[in-house]
């Protein structure tokens, strides 16, 4: 299986041998520059209808809920899916979309939206989930197609419960489950393997060990993408009195570079602390171990 780094080296070499795309005669903007924004808005002026085939209204006992349907304007790409207030861009294929998402205990509100020149149109449903609470959920997305914004989770060692220890288990696209029960879901939308695009990358844990978790994003763009904006949505002990939600947005620029998005500390009694090094004031010594406070925000490659 080809590695992601080898894949993008091939793209880069191909582009070196390819003539420049030049400048658009209509507005003086190069085709490369037009694609920097990532999101493509359909130019159709016809109102959009959305057939939301799944989920069916009612209830479910599954932790993962499939959201699937079709938009009448098959040039809309991507669409937006809103689940309980968290928004994600999802690729469409000839107007069709399909993706499984984790849901929380109780009522889940789902809205699918699509935009073209006629405006933004949406369809809504709600589903009641009869499932245990999900203690740890991480969802990483980006605002640009054809890039890898890889999610990397580092878990504490099962049974150790040492709040000063570095996490040892590494869960990501090539190793999608951990000994303690962490699960990683690849960005599979209409393909058989992890695809570049908006995401989402999903990580869940139904019984997370006590300790410190590190959440990273590793960036691999194609040659015509200068940067992307990554968005991490963290939900811990959702639906309980200890629920903590955190949204982290960090631009990713350098190919192959990894950015630490957040550290998560889970203590006894389901007490949670989240430290976002790119935004938060550096914690006092003793609140977090030295290896957290002294770790670089960015690093080349993954470790």
HELIX and SHEET records of a PDB file:
HELIX    1   1 UNK A    4  UNK A   16  1                                  13    
HELIX    2   2 UNK A   31  UNK A   34  1                                   4    
HELIX    3   3 UNK A  268  UNK A  270  5                                   3    
HELIX    4   4 UNK A  290  UNK A  293  1                                   4    
SHEET    1   A 3 UNK A  50  UNK A  54  0                                        
SHEET    2   A 3 UNK A  64  UNK A  71 -1                                        
SHEET    3   A 3 UNK A  96  UNK A 102 -1                                        
SHEET    1   B 5 UNK A  58  UNK A  60  0                                        
SHEET    2   B 5 UNK A 119  UNK A 129  1                                        
SHEET    3   B 5 UNK A 106  UNK A 116 -1                                        
SHEET    4   B 5 UNK A  79  UNK A  83 -1                                        
SHEET    5   B 5 UNK A  86  UNK A  90 -1                                        
SHEET    1   C 5 UNK A 183  UNK A 185  0                                        
SHEET    2   C 5 UNK A 199  UNK A 205 -1                                        
SHEET    3   C 5 UNK A 136  UNK A 142 -1                                        
SHEET    4   C 5 UNK A 228  UNK A 236 -1                                        
SHEET    5   C 5 UNK A 244  UNK A 252 -1                                        
SHEET    1   D 5 UNK A 169  UNK A 171  0                                        
SHEET    2   D 5 UNK A 147  UNK A 155 -1                                        
SHEET    3   D 5 UNK A 211  UNK A 221 -1                                        
SHEET    4   D 5 UNK A 257  UNK A 267 -1                                        
SHEET    5   D 5 UNK A 271  UNK A 275 -1                                        
SHEET    1   E 5 UNK A 169  UNK A 171  0                                        
SHEET    2   E 5 UNK A 147  UNK A 155 -1                                        
SHEET    3   E 5 UNK A 211  UNK A 221 -1                                        
SHEET    4   E 5 UNK A 257  UNK A 267 -1                                        
SHEET    5   E 5 UNK A 298  UNK A 300 -1                                        
END                                                                             
